[in-house]
């Protein structure tokens, strides 16, 4: 299961289509609170998360995810238009496993997802 967290419908839809092409299941959430509420008891094999969410900062959200024992080792990929080195460094320090800058080539993201899922 791949969890997608992005408040922009078009971005979320595109990410969902990429996941579909890989024949993987996904759940999409439009904000961090909904995703967190699901992931407290639900599970994921991979999380794709926007940094700029309406209700919570993506950096804070990933820190909360890392406090949940069954999510500690789950790969979490930041998907963001922020391309500043400081933001990228902060993402890794916060607990993100990887960082993808928007706009991205779908093929490149597919390769990353395959690598994380070993498919």
PyMOL commands that set and color helices and strands:
alter all, ss='L'
color gray80, all
select helices_A, chain A and resi 9-21+32-41+58-66+69-71+85-94+106-117
alter helices_A, ss='H'
color red, helices_A
select strands_A, chain A and resi 2-5+26-29+46-50+75-80+98-101
alter strands_A, ss='S'
color yellow, strands_A
deselect
rebuild
show_as cartoon
